[in-house]
């Protein structure tokens, strides 16, 4: 009986000792909570763009309005060749959906061709003619732009935007080569014939208010690099030749030709480089440990 009491006392002492040792052991920390990764949107960026233009002009007109007072019919067709676009800019990404930038573009020389066909009256006699125009046109374009990013699907972010600024339009190498079918003289001695015409003008430049509407797709190549494929509709204003229009005999008439309401449909490939981007995902906090 005594031996049983001794065993029970030894077991109780062992249990008390085990509890005491367990109380002195450090408590294991709970699993650390890592918040979901967040994307870093803010910061300055640089951008570069290349592309090409598809330009139109509403009409091309001689600066002397009396030239058109005797017209009885008039038809004009115009066209521009495609030209290259080269742009640089700097901007700021305010959050995950809004950004803005300042851009400058050199828009390369585009060859222009136009044709006027007309009928008119001269001292009571009808006559007709054709004028064939050729020229080159280039621009400098400076815009302040704002964009809205419309969300991301499969790593692609569609966006829209708008810009306002100024354009310097330069018209150079203007020539007017044509032919006129008309009467020379009056009455029974009048002679009807076809006579060539020729005129040229020097280079002229003009600053205009300009605006643009943008739309496109962006794809993030890396945490700091984004590629864009974008379309822009651009209103560039007017262009003019120099006021030194000269005929085939080199006599200066003191007039010019005006290019009214020049617009363009641009397609561009661009890259944005974020200067301030941190890690693409935020690092998890360190584990807390109890000593």
ABEGO torsion letter per residue (X at the ends): XAAAAAAAAAAAAAAAAAAAAAAABBBBBBBBBBBBBBBBABEBBBBBBBBBBBBBBABBBBABAAAAAABABBBBBBBBBBBBBBBBBBBBBABAABBBBBBBBBBBBBBBBBBBBBBBBBGGBBBBBBBBBBBBBBBBBBBBBBBBBAEBBGGBBBBBBBBBEBBBBBBBGBBBBBBBBBBBEBEAABBBBBBBBBBBBBBBBBBBBBBBBBBBBBBBABAABBBBBBBBBBBAEBBBBBBABBBAAGBBAGBBBBBBGBBBBBBBBBBBBBAABBBABBBBBBBBBBX
